[in-house]
Amino acid sequence: MTKSFTKSILVTGGSGFIGTHVVEQLVKNHADYLVVNYDLLTYAGHEENNEEWANWPNYQFVQADIRDVEALQNTFSKFQITDVIHLAAESHVDRSIENPLDFVTTNVIGTVNLLNVSKQTWGENAKRAEHLFYHVSTDEVYGALGDEGFFTEETPYDPRSPYSASKASSDHFVRAYHHTYGLPIVISNCSNNYGPKQHPEKLIPVTIQKIIQNAPIPVYGKGENIRDWLWVKDHAKAIVTLFHQADSGETFNIGGNNEWKNLELVELLCDLMDEKLNRTTGTSKGLITFVTDRKGHDFRYAIDASKLAQKVNFIPSGNFKMMLSETIEFYLP
């Protein structure tokens, strides 16, 4: 880091879906920050996501693994890292069911590696004004809800999949380093994200791709599972806002206040796609195919994000159809 930068922020997973949007928020709005994107570029990370600012003076890219302690130490030293925004994670539930150990090594051990190197670099009882370890987590750590109720920051952890168990474990380690070593930390737990640049293994891009291909659209069970959908650009703005304003040790839930049953969401996407592809309304709905439900499929997630609104005055965008339309445009050939 040179003297021209007031902070040097390590963004792990900055070539992934959410990470790309966080990097964009930082590099475009904070020219006095050096943003160091640390990403292994697995199947879900694409450095072309950052090509617009790849040569900007306040952006650097490091291709490396958070499981590699030496690479982390070298990066902290080379760029004089002052803060971490940690998004790098294995995040697909189906993959976690098939290969749970991959989620343990990346999400748990990788996070502890980052915590250790941060502590070693900044020292114990580091000041919040000078350093922050911001950990991005998921609402899935809270388990599942019935027809009513919402997850709050006080909801007990009850993870139901290897993915959510690994994220819950990483959350606990982050809090433990705060309480044990005085590491300045903030944790946020988000609902389902959607938007441009998402890897096509997730529900919305899968559905869009299948409709483009005129192929069967897989829907788990009866499609009655409910999720709260958060516009990824809102999520990125919330992260950057909390990075600047949240007190050390705090946890925030970030949600979209936007619940949809999976089947209803797929049907909406079908209607929007028919319009964009000049197909007769109802054509794409004929592609919907119900498949065997996922193992341990949580019924409903819903976030109470009132703390976020009250403490930092952050409210998510409201026009879901417009933002779905923008998402679709990204995937159209």
Secondary structure, DSSP 4 states (H G I P E B T S, - for coil): --TT-SEEEEEETTTSHHHHHHHHHHHHH-TTEEEEEEE---TT--GGGGGGGTT-TTEEEEE--TT-HHHHHHHHHHHT--EEEE------HHHHHH-HHHHIIIIIIHHHHHHHHHHHHH-TT--TTT-EEEEEEEGGGG--B-SS--B-TTPPP---SHHHHHHHHHHHHHHHHHHHH---EEEEEE-EEESTT--TTSHHHHHHHHHHHT--EEEETTS--EEEEEEHHHHHHHHHHHHHHPPTTEEEEE--S-EEEHHHHHHHHHHHHHHHTTPPTTTGGGGEEEEPPPTT---B--B--HHHHHHH-------HHHHHHHHHHHH--
